[in-house]
Amino acid sequence: MPKMKTKSSAKKRFRVRPGGTVKSGMAFKRHILTKKTTKNKRQLRGTRNIDATDVQRVYAMMPTA
């Protein structure tokens, strides 16, 4: 039986917290920032919790998490 591997893209984007929730960075803050308002860019800082409907998908990509 082969090993179950973690998706490399998932381990770079997500962290599983001790309570089982999954945190990630915010989307839409990488490039083309000149046309975005300062308020919008400020609100995209920090991290967020993944929605409960997507947590099982993240767990499937990260079997050892």
PDBQT receptor file of N, H, CA, C and O in Angstrom, charges set to zero:
ATOM      1  N   MET A   1       0.844  -1.190   0.000  1.00  0.00    +0.000 N 
ATOM      2  CA  MET A   1       0.000   0.000   0.000  1.00  0.00    +0.000 C 
ATOM      3  C   MET A   1       0.884   1.247   0.000  1.00  0.00    +0.000 C 
ATOM      4  O   MET A   1       1.740   1.382   0.875  1.00  0.00    +0.000 OA
ATOM      5  N   PRO A   2       0.704   2.153  -0.946  1.00  0.00    +0.000 N 
ATOM      6  CA  PRO A   2       1.547   3.349  -0.968  1.00  0.00    +0.000 C 
ATOM      7  C   PRO A   2       1.167   4.324   0.139  1.00  0.00    +0.000 C 
ATOM      8  O   PRO A   2       0.069   4.278   0.694  1.00  0.00    +0.000 OA
ATOM      9  N   LYS A   3       2.102   5.194   0.435  1.00  0.00    +0.000 N 
ATOM     10  H   LYS A   3       2.994   5.231  -0.015  1.00  0.00    +0.000 HD
ATOM     11  CA  LYS A   3       1.860   6.206   1.458  1.00  0.00    +0.000 C 
ATOM     12  C   LYS A   3       0.818   7.209   0.983  1.00  0.00    +0.000 C 
ATOM     13  O   LYS A   3       0.689   7.475  -0.212  1.00  0.00    +0.000 OA
ATOM     14  N   MET A   4       0.078   7.759   1.938  1.00  0.00    +0.000 N 
ATOM     15  H   MET A   4       0.182   7.543   2.909  1.00  0.00    +0.000 HD
ATOM     16  CA  MET A   4      -0.848   8.847   1.625  1.00  0.00    +0.000 C 
ATOM     17  C   MET A   4      -0.062  10.143   1.725  1.00  0.00    +0.000 C 
ATOM     18  O   MET A   4       0.521  10.445   2.766  1.00  0.00    +0.000 OA
ATOM     19  N   LYS A   5      -0.049  10.890   0.666  1.00  0.00    +0.000 N 
ATOM     20  H   LYS A   5      -0.523  10.645  -0.180  1.00  0.00    +0.000 HD
ATOM     21  CA  LYS A   5       0.750  12.110   0.635  1.00  0.00    +0.000 C 
ATOM     22  C   LYS A   5      -0.130  13.344   0.782  1.00  0.00    +0.000 C 
ATOM     23  O   LYS A   5      -1.284  13.363   0.352  1.00  0.00    +0.000 OA
ATOM     24  N   THR A   6       0.442  14.370   1.398  1.00  0.00    +0.000 N 
ATOM     25  H   THR A   6       1.379  14.355   1.747  1.00  0.00    +0.000 HD
ATOM     26  CA  THR A   6      -0.212  15.661   1.526  1.00  0.00    +0.000 C 
ATOM     27  C   THR A   6       0.007  16.451   0.243  1.00  0.00    +0.000 C 
ATOM     28  O   THR A   6       1.104  16.452  -0.314  1.00  0.00    +0.000 OA
ATOM     29  N   LYS A   7      -1.036  17.118  -0.220  1.00  0.00    +0.000 N 
ATOM     30  H   LYS A   7      -1.928  17.118   0.233  1.00  0.00    +0.000 HD
ATOM     31  CA  LYS A   7      -0.889  17.991  -1.386  1.00  0.00    +0.000 C 
ATOM     32  C   LYS A   7       0.009  19.158  -1.007  1.00  0.00    +0.000 C 
ATOM     33  O   LYS A   7      -0.217  19.813   0.010  1.00  0.00    +0.000 OA
ATOM     34  N   SER A   8       1.023  19.419  -1.820  1.00  0.00    +0.000 N 
ATOM     35  H   SER A   8       1.206  18.887  -2.646  1.00  0.00    +0.000 HD
ATOM     36  CA  SER A   8       1.970  20.493  -1.522  1.00  0.00    +0.000 C 
ATOM     37  C   SER A   8       1.290  21.852  -1.511  1.00  0.00    +0.000 C 
ATOM     38  O   SER A   8       1.649  22.723  -0.719  1.00  0.00    +0.000 OA
ATOM     39  N   SER A   9       0.315  22.034  -2.384  1.00  0.00    +0.000 N 
ATOM     40  H   SER A   9       0.024  21.326  -3.028  1.00  0.00    +0.000 HD
ATOM     41  CA  SER A   9      -0.384  23.325  -2.424  1.00  0.00    +0.000 C 
ATOM     42  C   SER A   9      -1.183  23.549  -1.149  1.00  0.00    +0.000 C 
ATOM     43  O   SER A   9      -1.303  24.682  -0.682  1.00  0.00    +0.000 OA
ATOM     44  N   ALA A  10      -1.731  22.474  -0.582  1.00  0.00    +0.000 N 
ATOM     45  H   ALA A  10      -1.633  21.554  -0.961  1.00  0.00    +0.000 HD
ATOM     46  CA  ALA A  10      -2.550  22.607   0.619  1.00  0.00    +0.000 C 
ATOM     47  C   ALA A  10      -1.690  22.923   1.839  1.00  0.00    +0.000 C 
ATOM     48  O   ALA A  10      -2.077  23.735   2.680  1.00  0.00    +0.000 OA
ATOM     49  N   LYS A  11      -0.522  22.282   1.938  1.00  0.00    +0.000 N 
ATOM     50  H   LYS A  11      -0.208  21.623   1.255  1.00  0.00    +0.000 HD
ATOM     51  CA  LYS A  11       0.290  22.536   3.133  1.00  0.00    +0.000 C 
ATOM     52  C   LYS A  11       0.869  23.944   3.135  1.00  0.00    +0.000 C 
ATOM     53  O   LYS A  11       1.226  24.464   4.192  1.00  0.00    +0.000 OA
ATOM     54  N   LYS A  12       0.966  24.571   1.956  1.00  0.00    +0.000 N 
ATOM     55  H   LYS A  12       0.676  24.149   1.097  1.00  0.00    +0.000 HD
ATOM     56  CA  LYS A  12       1.435  25.948   1.904  1.00  0.00    +0.000 C 
ATOM     57  C   LYS A  12       0.331  26.944   2.249  1.00  0.00    +0.000 C 
ATOM     58  O   LYS A  12       0.618  28.062   2.677  1.00  0.00    +0.000 OA
ATOM     59  N   ARG A  13      -0.922  26.551   2.067  1.00  0.00    +0.000 N 
ATOM     60  H   ARG A  13      -1.156  25.643   1.719  1.00  0.00    +0.000 HD
ATOM     61  CA  ARG A  13      -2.034  27.496   2.201  1.00  0.00    +0.000 C 
ATOM     62  C   ARG A  13      -2.835  27.371   3.486  1.00  0.00    +0.000 C 
ATOM     63  O   ARG A  13      -3.450  28.343   3.926  1.00  0.00    +0.000 OA
ATOM     64  N   PHE A  14      -2.838  26.180   4.100  1.00  0.00    +0.000 N 
ATOM     65  H   PHE A  14      -2.339  25.391   3.743  1.00  0.00    +0.000 HD
ATOM     66  CA  PHE A  14      -3.715  25.936   5.236  1.00  0.00    +0.000 C 
ATOM     67  C   PHE A  14      -2.946  25.463   6.448  1.00  0.00    +0.000 C 
ATOM     68  O   PHE A  14      -1.900  24.826   6.326  1.00  0.00    +0.000 OA
ATOM     69  N   ARG A  15      -3.479  25.781   7.637  1.00  0.00    +0.000 N 
ATOM     70  H   ARG A  15      -4.329  26.298   7.737  1.00  0.00    +0.000 HD
ATOM     71  CA  ARG A  15      -2.986  25.244   8.899  1.00  0.00    +0.000 C 
ATOM     72  C   ARG A  15      -4.201  24.762   9.678  1.00  0.00    +0.000 C 
ATOM     73  O   ARG A  15      -5.215  25.455   9.755  1.00  0.00    +0.000 OA
ATOM     74  N   VAL A  16      -4.092  23.566  10.257  1.00  0.00    +0.000 N 
ATOM     75  H   VAL A  16      -3.269  23.002  10.195  1.00  0.00    +0.000 HD
ATOM     76  CA  VAL A  16      -5.180  23.027  11.065  1.00  0.00    +0.000 C 
ATOM     77  C   VAL A  16      -4.929  23.427  12.512  1.00  0.00    +0.000 C 
ATOM     78  O   VAL A  16      -3.866  23.148  13.066  1.00  0.00    +0.000 OA
ATOM     79  N   ARG A  17      -5.910  24.079  13.118  1.00  0.00    +0.000 N 
ATOM     80  H   ARG A  17      -6.774  24.305  12.669  1.00  0.00    +0.000 HD
ATOM     81  CA  ARG A  17      -5.794  24.518  14.502  1.00  0.00    +0.000 C 
ATOM     82  C   ARG A  17      -6.146  23.370  15.442  1.00  0.00    +0.000 C 
ATOM     83  O   ARG A  17      -6.768  22.394  15.021  1.00  0.00    +0.000 OA
ATOM     84  N   PRO A  18      -5.751  23.479  16.716  1.00  0.00    +0.000 N 
ATOM     85  CA  PRO A  18      -6.019  22.376  17.646  1.00  0.00    +0.000 C 
ATOM     86  C   PRO A  18      -7.492  22.006  17.780  1.00  0.00    +0.000 C 
ATOM     87  O   PRO A  18      -7.806  20.841  18.025  1.00  0.00    +0.000 OA
ATOM     88  N   GLY A  19      -8.390  22.951  17.628  1.00  0.00    +0.000 N 
ATOM     89  H   GLY A  19      -8.134  23.897  17.429  1.00  0.00    +0.000 HD
ATOM     90  CA  GLY A  19      -9.813  22.653  17.752  1.00  0.00    +0.000 C 
ATOM     91  C   GLY A  19     -10.403  21.980  16.526  1.00  0.00    +0.000 C 
ATOM     92  O   GLY A  19     -11.572  21.594  16.533  1.00  0.00    +0.000 OA
ATOM     93  N   GLY A  20      -9.600  21.833  15.464  1.00  0.00    +0.000 N 
ATOM     94  H   GLY A  20      -8.651  22.146  15.459  1.00  0.00    +0.000 HD
ATOM     95  CA  GLY A  20     -10.088  21.202  14.251  1.00  0.00    +0.000 C 
ATOM     96  C   GLY A  20     -10.466  22.182  13.165  1.00  0.00    +0.000 C 
ATOM     97  O   GLY A  20     -10.734  21.776  12.035  1.00  0.00    +0.000 OA
ATOM     98  N   THR A  21     -10.494  23.489  13.488  1.00  0.00    +0.000 N 
ATOM     99  H   THR A  21     -10.276  23.819  14.406  1.00  0.00    +0.000 HD
ATOM    100  CA  THR A  21     -10.783  24.471  12.449  1.00  0.00    +0.000 C 
ATOM    101  C   THR A  21      -9.545  24.658  11.585  1.00  0.00    +0.000 C 
ATOM    102  O   THR A  21      -8.437  24.309  11.992  1.00  0.00    +0.000 OA
ATOM    103  N   VAL A  22      -9.733  25.201  10.414  1.00  0.00    +0.000 N 
ATOM    104  H   VAL A  22     -10.633  25.484  10.083  1.00  0.00    +0.000 HD
ATOM    105  CA  VAL A  22      -8.641  25.383   9.466  1.00  0.00    +0.000 C 
ATOM    106  C   VAL A  22      -8.506  26.862   9.173  1.00  0.00    +0.000 C 
ATOM    107  O   VAL A  22      -9.492  27.532   8.865  1.00  0.00    +0.000 OA
ATOM    108  N   LYS A  23      -7.276  27.381   9.270  1.00  0.00    +0.000 N 
ATOM    109  H   LYS A  23      -6.475  26.837   9.520  1.00  0.00    +0.000 HD
ATOM    110  CA  LYS A  23      -7.055  28.790   8.974  1.00  0.00    +0.000 C 
ATOM    111  C   LYS A  23      -6.290  28.928   7.671  1.00  0.00    +0.000 C 
ATOM    112  O   LYS A  23      -5.545  28.034   7.268  1.00  0.00    +0.000 OA
ATOM    113  N   SER A  24      -6.490  30.073   7.017  1.00  0.00    +0.000 N 
ATOM    114  H   SER A  24      -7.095  30.799   7.344  1.00  0.00    +0.000 HD
ATOM    115  CA  SER A  24      -5.780  30.352   5.774  1.00  0.00    +0.000 C 
ATOM    116  C   SER A  24      -5.628  31.856   5.637  1.00  0.00    +0.000 C 
ATOM    117  O   SER A  24      -6.251  32.633   6.360  1.00  0.00    +0.000 OA
ATOM    118  N   GLY A  25      -4.785  32.245   4.692  1.00  0.00    +0.000 N 
ATOM    119  H   GLY A  25      -4.278  31.613   4.104  1.00  0.00    +0.000 HD
ATOM    120  CA  GLY A  25      -4.645  33.646   4.381  1.00  0.00    +0.000 C 
ATOM    121  C   GLY A  25      -5.794  34.118   3.510  1.00  0.00    +0.000 C 
ATOM    122  O   GLY A  25      -6.561  33.309   2.988  1.00  0.00    +0.000 OA
ATOM    123  N   MET A  26      -5.911  35.416   3.356  1.00  0.00    +0.000 N 
ATOM    124  H   MET A  26      -5.288  36.073   3.780  1.00  0.00    +0.000 HD
ATOM    125  CA  MET A  26      -6.983  35.984   2.562  1.00  0.00    +0.000 C 
ATOM    126  C   MET A  26      -6.616  35.963   1.086  1.00  0.00    +0.000 C 
ATOM    127  O   MET A  26      -5.450  36.099   0.717  1.00  0.00    +0.000 OA
ATOM    128  N   ALA A  27      -7.620  35.792   0.259  1.00  0.00    +0.000 N 
ATOM    129  H   ALA A  27      -8.568  35.681   0.558  1.00  0.00    +0.000 HD
ATOM    130  CA  ALA A  27      -7.431  35.820  -1.186  1.00  0.00    +0.000 C 
ATOM    131  C   ALA A  27      -7.498  37.264  -1.686  1.00  0.00    +0.000 C 
ATOM    132  O   ALA A  27      -7.909  38.159  -0.947  1.00  0.00    +0.000 OA
ATOM    133  N   PHE A  28      -7.097  37.490  -2.928  1.00  0.00    +0.000 N 
ATOM    134  H   PHE A  28      -6.763  36.763  -3.529  1.00  0.00    +0.000 HD
ATOM    135  CA  PHE A  28      -7.200  38.780  -3.620  1.00  0.00    +0.000 C 
ATOM    136  C   PHE A  28      -6.276  39.851  -3.060  1.00  0.00    +0.000 C 
ATOM    137  O   PHE A  28      -6.594  41.037  -3.152  1.00  0.00    +0.000 OA
ATOM    138  N   LYS A  29      -5.131  39.466  -2.477  1.00  0.00    +0.000 N 
ATOM    139  H   LYS A  29      -4.873  38.502  -2.402  1.00  0.00    +0.000 HD
ATOM    140  CA  LYS A  29      -4.201  40.470  -1.965  1.00  0.00    +0.000 C 
ATOM    141  C   LYS A  29      -2.801  40.240  -2.519  1.00  0.00    +0.000 C 
ATOM    142  O   LYS A  29      -1.827  40.617  -1.868  1.00  0.00    +0.000 OA
ATOM    143  N   ARG A  30      -2.666  39.639  -3.692  1.00  0.00    +0.000 N 
ATOM    144  H   ARG A  30      -3.457  39.333  -4.221  1.00  0.00    +0.000 HD
ATOM    145  CA  ARG A  30      -1.354  39.301  -4.227  1.00  0.00    +0.000 C 
ATOM    146  C   ARG A  30      -0.868  40.293  -5.278  1.00  0.00    +0.000 C 
ATOM    147  O   ARG A  30       0.298  40.687  -5.256  1.00  0.00    +0.000 OA
ATOM    148  N   HIS A  31      -1.721  40.695  -6.176  1.00  0.00    +0.000 N 
ATOM    149  H   HIS A  31      -2.668  40.375  -6.194  1.00  0.00    +0.000 HD
ATOM    150  CA  HIS A  31      -1.292  41.582  -7.258  1.00  0.00    +0.000 C 
ATOM    151  C   HIS A  31      -2.494  42.398  -7.704  1.00  0.00    +0.000 C 
ATOM    152  O   HIS A  31      -3.611  42.189  -7.232  1.00  0.00    +0.000 OA
ATOM    153  N   ILE A  32      -2.252  43.335  -8.623  1.00  0.00    +0.000 N 
ATOM    154  H   ILE A  32      -1.344  43.505  -9.006  1.00  0.00    +0.000 HD
ATOM    155  CA  ILE A  32      -3.263  44.294  -9.099  1.00  0.00    +0.000 C 
ATOM    156  C   ILE A  32      -3.877  45.027  -7.909  1.00  0.00    +0.000 C 
ATOM    157  O   ILE A  32      -5.097  45.099  -7.764  1.00  0.00    +0.000 OA
ATOM    158  N   LEU A  33      -3.002  45.570  -7.061  1.00  0.00    +0.000 N 
ATOM    159  H   LEU A  33      -2.011  45.512  -7.179  1.00  0.00    +0.000 HD
ATOM    160  CA  LEU A  33      -3.473  46.244  -5.855  1.00  0.00    +0.000 C 
ATOM    161  C   LEU A  33      -3.752  47.718  -6.085  1.00  0.00    +0.000 C 
ATOM    162  O   LEU A  33      -4.330  48.375  -5.219  1.00  0.00    +0.000 OA
ATOM    163  N   THR A  34      -3.354  48.255  -7.237  1.00  0.00    +0.000 N 
ATOM    164  H   THR A  34      -2.885  47.722  -7.941  1.00  0.00    +0.000 HD
ATOM    165  CA  THR A  34      -3.519  49.688  -7.452  1.00  0.00    +0.000 C 
ATOM    166  C   THR A  34      -4.981  50.078  -7.606  1.00  0.00    +0.000 C 
ATOM    167  O   THR A  34      -5.370  51.181  -7.224  1.00  0.00    +0.000 OA
ATOM    168  N   LYS A  35      -5.790  49.189  -8.160  1.00  0.00    +0.000 N 
ATOM    169  H   LYS A  35      -5.473  48.293  -8.470  1.00  0.00    +0.000 HD
ATOM    170  CA  LYS A  35      -7.193  49.543  -8.355  1.00  0.00    +0.000 C 
ATOM    171  C   LYS A  35      -8.073  49.185  -7.160  1.00  0.00    +0.000 C 
ATOM    172  O   LYS A  35      -9.271  49.466  -7.168  1.00  0.00    +0.000 OA
ATOM    173  N   LYS A  36      -7.490  48.569  -6.140  1.00  0.00    +0.000 N 
ATOM    174  H   LYS A  36      -6.516  48.341  -6.134  1.00  0.00    +0.000 HD
ATOM    175  CA  LYS A  36      -8.251  48.240  -4.944  1.00  0.00    +0.000 C 
ATOM    176  C   LYS A  36      -8.130  49.373  -3.937  1.00  0.00    +0.000 C 
ATOM    177  O   LYS A  36      -7.079  50.002  -3.818  1.00  0.00    +0.000 OA
ATOM    178  N   THR A  37      -9.205  49.625  -3.219  1.00  0.00    +0.000 N 
ATOM    179  H   THR A  37     -10.060  49.114  -3.316  1.00  0.00    +0.000 HD
ATOM    180  CA  THR A  37      -9.214  50.732  -2.270  1.00  0.00    +0.000 C 
ATOM    181  C   THR A  37      -8.359  50.381  -1.054  1.00  0.00    +0.000 C 
ATOM    182  O   THR A  37      -8.100  49.211  -0.773  1.00  0.00    +0.000 OA
ATOM    183  N   THR A  38      -7.933  51.410  -0.347  1.00  0.00    +0.000 N 
ATOM    184  H   THR A  38      -8.143  52.361  -0.576  1.00  0.00    +0.000 HD
ATOM    185  CA  THR A  38      -7.137  51.205   0.851  1.00  0.00    +0.000 C 
ATOM    186  C   THR A  38      -7.932  50.433   1.892  1.00  0.00    +0.000 C 
ATOM    187  O   THR A  38      -7.391  49.573   2.588  1.00  0.00    +0.000 OA
ATOM    188  N   LYS A  39      -9.214  50.745   1.994  1.00  0.00    +0.000 N 
ATOM    189  H   LYS A  39      -9.653  51.443   1.430  1.00  0.00    +0.000 HD
ATOM    190  CA  LYS A  39     -10.072  50.029   2.944  1.00  0.00    +0.000 C 
ATOM    191  C   LYS A  39     -10.145  48.543   2.612  1.00  0.00    +0.000 C 
ATOM    192  O   LYS A  39     -10.074  47.695   3.501  1.00  0.00    +0.000 OA
ATOM    193  N   ASN A  40     -10.286  48.242   1.349  1.00  0.00    +0.000 N 
ATOM    194  H   ASN A  40     -10.344  48.931   0.627  1.00  0.00    +0.000 HD
ATOM    195  CA  ASN A  40     -10.372  46.848   0.930  1.00  0.00    +0.000 C 
ATOM    196  C   ASN A  40      -9.072  46.108   1.249  1.00  0.00    +0.000 C 
ATOM    197  O   ASN A  40      -9.105  44.997   1.777  1.00  0.00    +0.000 OA
ATOM    198  N   LYS A  41      -7.933  46.717   0.932  1.00  0.00    +0.000 N 
ATOM    199  H   LYS A  41      -7.906  47.620   0.502  1.00  0.00    +0.000 HD
ATOM    200  CA  LYS A  41      -6.648  46.079   1.196  1.00  0.00    +0.000 C 
ATOM    201  C   LYS A  41      -6.424  45.893   2.699  1.00  0.00    +0.000 C 
ATOM    202  O   LYS A  41      -5.850  44.890   3.122  1.00  0.00    +0.000 OA
ATOM    203  N   ARG A  42      -6.867  46.838   3.488  1.00  0.00    +0.000 N 
ATOM    204  H   ARG A  42      -7.334  47.653   3.145  1.00  0.00    +0.000 HD
ATOM    205  CA  ARG A  42      -6.719  46.740   4.937  1.00  0.00    +0.000 C 
ATOM    206  C   ARG A  42      -7.554  45.586   5.496  1.00  0.00    +0.000 C 
ATOM    207  O   ARG A  42      -7.115  44.876   6.402  1.00  0.00    +0.000 OA
ATOM    208  N   GLN A  43      -8.750  45.405   4.955  1.00  0.00    +0.000 N 
ATOM    209  H   GLN A  43      -9.107  45.982   4.219  1.00  0.00    +0.000 HD
ATOM    210  CA  GLN A  43      -9.620  44.336   5.439  1.00  0.00    +0.000 C 
ATOM    211  C   GLN A  43      -9.164  42.957   4.982  1.00  0.00    +0.000 C 
ATOM    212  O   GLN A  43      -9.613  41.948   5.527  1.00  0.00    +0.000 OA
ATOM    213  N   LEU A  44      -8.278  42.898   3.990  1.00  0.00    +0.000 N 
ATOM    214  H   LEU A  44      -7.914  43.717   3.548  1.00  0.00    +0.000 HD
ATOM    215  CA  LEU A  44      -7.761  41.615   3.516  1.00  0.00    +0.000 C 
ATOM    216  C   LEU A  44      -6.536  41.146   4.297  1.00  0.00    +0.000 C 
ATOM    217  O   LEU A  44      -5.984  40.087   3.999  1.00  0.00    +0.000 OA
ATOM    218  N   ARG A  45      -6.109  41.916   5.286  1.00  0.00    +0.000 N 
ATOM    219  H   ARG A  45      -6.558  42.776   5.529  1.00  0.00    +0.000 HD
ATOM    220  CA  ARG A  45      -4.968  41.504   6.093  1.00  0.00    +0.000 C 
ATOM    221  C   ARG A  45      -5.344  40.356   7.019  1.00  0.00    +0.000 C 
ATOM    222  O   ARG A  45      -6.520  40.094   7.271  1.00  0.00    +0.000 OA
ATOM    223  N   GLY A  46      -4.332  39.689   7.511  1.00  0.00    +0.000 N 
ATOM    224  H   GLY A  46      -3.377  39.902   7.306  1.00  0.00    +0.000 HD
ATOM    225  CA  GLY A  46      -4.558  38.675   8.523  1.00  0.00    +0.000 C 
ATOM    226  C   GLY A  46      -5.020  37.347   7.953  1.00  0.00    +0.000 C 
ATOM    227  O   GLY A  46      -4.832  37.061   6.770  1.00  0.00    +0.000 OA
ATOM    228  N   THR A  47      -5.629  36.537   8.818  1.00  0.00    +0.000 N 
ATOM    229  H   THR A  47      -5.781  36.769   9.779  1.00  0.00    +0.000 HD
ATOM    230  CA  THR A  47      -6.067  35.207   8.436  1.00  0.00    +0.000 C 
ATOM    231  C   THR A  47      -7.567  35.080   8.648  1.00  0.00    +0.000 C 
ATOM    232  O   THR A  47      -8.211  35.963   9.213  1.00  0.00    +0.000 OA
ATOM    233  N   ARG A  48      -8.103  33.967   8.186  1.00  0.00    +0.000 N 
ATOM    234  H   ARG A  48      -7.579  33.249   7.727  1.00  0.00    +0.000 HD
ATOM    235  CA  ARG A  48      -9.524  33.700   8.354  1.00  0.00    +0.000 C 
ATOM    236  C   ARG A  48      -9.710  32.209   8.566  1.00  0.00    +0.000 C 
ATOM    237  O   ARG A  48      -8.817  31.411   8.281  1.00  0.00    +0.000 OA
ATOM    238  N   ASN A  49     -10.879  31.846   9.069  1.00  0.00    +0.000 N 
ATOM    239  H   ASN A  49     -11.604  32.495   9.301  1.00  0.00    +0.000 HD
ATOM    240  CA  ASN A  49     -11.227  30.431   9.206  1.00  0.00    +0.000 C 
ATOM    241  C   ASN A  49     -11.879  29.973   7.920  1.00  0.00    +0.000 C 
ATOM    242  O   ASN A  49     -12.669  30.703   7.321  1.00  0.00    +0.000 OA
ATOM    243  N   ILE A  50     -11.552  28.767   7.496  1.00  0.00    +0.000 N 
ATOM    244  H   ILE A  50     -10.911  28.174   7.982  1.00  0.00    +0.000 HD
ATOM    245  CA  ILE A  50     -12.200  28.171   6.341  1.00  0.00    +0.000 C 
ATOM    246  C   ILE A  50     -13.640  27.838   6.727  1.00  0.00    +0.000 C 
ATOM    247  O   ILE A  50     -13.899  27.417   7.854  1.00  0.00    +0.000 OA
ATOM    248  N   ASP A  51     -14.567  28.023   5.806  1.00  0.00    +0.000 N 
ATOM    249  H   ASP A  51     -14.357  28.365   4.890  1.00  0.00    +0.000 HD
ATOM    250  CA  ASP A  51     -15.967  27.721   6.059  1.00  0.00    +0.000 C 
ATOM    251  C   ASP A  51     -16.131  26.235   6.366  1.00  0.00    +0.000 C 
ATOM    252  O   ASP A  51     -15.390  25.400   5.846  1.00  0.00    +0.000 OA
ATOM    253  N   ALA A  52     -17.095  25.917   7.203  1.00  0.00    +0.000 N 
ATOM    254  H   ALA A  52     -17.697  26.595   7.625  1.00  0.00    +0.000 HD
ATOM    255  CA  ALA A  52     -17.302  24.536   7.639  1.00  0.00    +0.000 C 
ATOM    256  C   ALA A  52     -17.609  23.600   6.480  1.00  0.00    +0.000 C 
ATOM    257  O   ALA A  52     -17.324  22.405   6.557  1.00  0.00    +0.000 OA
ATOM    258  N   THR A  53     -18.191  24.132   5.402  1.00  0.00    +0.000 N 
ATOM    259  H   THR A  53     -18.423  25.102   5.340  1.00  0.00    +0.000 HD
ATOM    260  CA  THR A  53     -18.518  23.280   4.264  1.00  0.00    +0.000 C 
ATOM    261  C   THR A  53     -17.273  22.862   3.484  1.00  0.00    +0.000 C 
ATOM    262  O   THR A  53     -17.324  21.892   2.728  1.00  0.00    +0.000 OA
ATOM    263  N   ASP A  54     -16.165  23.567   3.651  1.00  0.00    +0.000 N 
ATOM    264  H   ASP A  54     -16.123  24.355   4.265  1.00  0.00    +0.000 HD
ATOM    265  CA  ASP A  54     -14.938  23.256   2.921  1.00  0.00    +0.000 C 
ATOM    266  C   ASP A  54     -13.897  22.525   3.760  1.00  0.00    +0.000 C 
ATOM    267  O   ASP A  54     -12.864  22.112   3.234  1.00  0.00    +0.000 OA
ATOM    268  N   VAL A  55     -14.148  22.359   5.046  1.00  0.00    +0.000 N 
ATOM    269  H   VAL A  55     -14.988  22.694   5.474  1.00  0.00    +0.000 HD
ATOM    270  CA  VAL A  55     -13.147  21.756   5.919  1.00  0.00    +0.000 C 
ATOM    271  C   VAL A  55     -12.851  20.320   5.507  1.00  0.00    +0.000 C 
ATOM    272  O   VAL A  55     -11.693  19.904   5.534  1.00  0.00    +0.000 OA
ATOM    273  N   GLN A  56     -13.864  19.559   5.130  1.00  0.00    +0.000 N 
ATOM    274  H   GLN A  56     -14.804  19.897   5.108  1.00  0.00    +0.000 HD
ATOM    275  CA  GLN A  56     -13.636  18.168   4.732  1.00  0.00    +0.000 C 
ATOM    276  C   GLN A  56     -12.773  18.081   3.478  1.00  0.00    +0.000 C 
ATOM    277  O   GLN A  56     -11.983  17.146   3.344  1.00  0.00    +0.000 OA
ATOM    278  N   ARG A  57     -12.905  19.029   2.565  1.00  0.00    +0.000 N 
ATOM    279  H   ARG A  57     -13.547  19.788   2.675  1.00  0.00    +0.000 HD
ATOM    280  CA  ARG A  57     -12.045  19.055   1.374  1.00  0.00    +0.000 C 
ATOM    281  C   ARG A  57     -10.588  19.275   1.765  1.00  0.00    +0.000 C 
ATOM    282  O   ARG A  57      -9.688  18.648   1.206  1.00  0.00    +0.000 OA
ATOM    283  N   VAL A  58     -10.360  20.168   2.728  1.00  0.00    +0.000 N 
ATOM    284  H   VAL A  58     -11.091  20.677   3.182  1.00  0.00    +0.000 HD
ATOM    285  CA  VAL A  58      -8.993  20.429   3.168  1.00  0.00    +0.000 C 
ATOM    286  C   VAL A  58      -8.416  19.202   3.849  1.00  0.00    +0.000 C 
ATOM    287  O   VAL A  58      -7.253  18.859   3.631  1.00  0.00    +0.000 OA
ATOM    288  N   TYR A  59      -9.216  18.538   4.670  1.00  0.00    +0.000 N 
ATOM    289  H   TYR A  59     -10.160  18.817   4.847  1.00  0.00    +0.000 HD
ATOM    290  CA  TYR A  59      -8.760  17.317   5.333  1.00  0.00    +0.000 C 
ATOM    291  C   TYR A  59      -8.410  16.235   4.318  1.00  0.00    +0.000 C 
ATOM    292  O   TYR A  59      -7.471  15.469   4.535  1.00  0.00    +0.000 OA
ATOM    293  N   ALA A  60      -9.149  16.161   3.215  1.00  0.00    +0.000 N 
ATOM    294  H   ALA A  60      -9.912  16.784   3.039  1.00  0.00    +0.000 HD
ATOM    295  CA  ALA A  60      -8.855  15.176   2.192  1.00  0.00    +0.000 C 
ATOM    296  C   ALA A  60      -7.511  15.467   1.516  1.00  0.00    +0.000 C 
ATOM    297  O   ALA A  60      -6.808  14.543   1.107  1.00  0.00    +0.000 OA
ATOM    298  N   MET A  61      -7.160  16.727   1.400  1.00  0.00    +0.000 N 
ATOM    299  H   MET A  61      -7.730  17.479   1.732  1.00  0.00    +0.000 HD
ATOM    300  CA  MET A  61      -5.878  17.085   0.790  1.00  0.00    +0.000 C 
ATOM    301  C   MET A  61      -4.718  16.925   1.777  1.00  0.00    +0.000 C 
ATOM    302  O   MET A  61      -3.565  16.783   1.372  1.00  0.00    +0.000 OA
ATOM    303  N   MET A  62      -5.038  16.952   3.078  1.00  0.00    +0.000 N 
ATOM    304  H   MET A  62      -5.976  17.068   3.407  1.00  0.00    +0.000 HD
ATOM    305  CA  MET A  62      -4.018  16.841   4.117  1.00  0.00    +0.000 C 
ATOM    306  C   MET A  62      -4.360  15.673   5.033  1.00  0.00    +0.000 C 
ATOM    307  O   MET A  62      -4.868  15.905   6.130  1.00  0.00    +0.000 OA
ATOM    308  N   PRO A  63      -4.110  14.443   4.640  1.00  0.00    +0.000 N 
ATOM    309  CA  PRO A  63      -4.560  13.303   5.420  1.00  0.00    +0.000 C 
ATOM    310  C   PRO A  63      -3.871  13.151   6.781  1.00  0.00    +0.000 C 
ATOM    311  O   PRO A  63      -4.432  12.534   7.686  1.00  0.00    +0.000 OA
ATOM    312  N   THR A  64      -2.687  13.695   6.933  1.00  0.00    +0.000 N 
ATOM    313  H   THR A  64      -2.231  14.196   6.197  1.00  0.00    +0.000 HD
ATOM    314  CA  THR A  64      -1.979  13.529   8.218  1.00  0.00    +0.000 C 
ATOM    315  C   THR A  64      -2.221  14.685   9.175  1.00  0.00    +0.000 C 
ATOM    316  O   THR A  64      -1.697  14.676  10.289  1.00  0.00    +0.000 OA
ATOM    317  N   ALA A  65      -3.002  15.679   8.769  1.00  0.00    +0.000 N 
ATOM    318  H   ALA A  65      -3.428  15.686   7.864  1.00  0.00    +0.000 HD
ATOM    319  CA  ALA A  65      -3.243  16.845   9.619  1.00  0.00    +0.000 C 
ATOM    320  C   ALA A  65      -4.263  16.544  10.694  1.00  0.00    +0.000 C 
ATOM    321  O   ALA A  65      -4.586  17.417  11.501  1.00  0.00    +0.000 OA
TER     322      ALA A  65
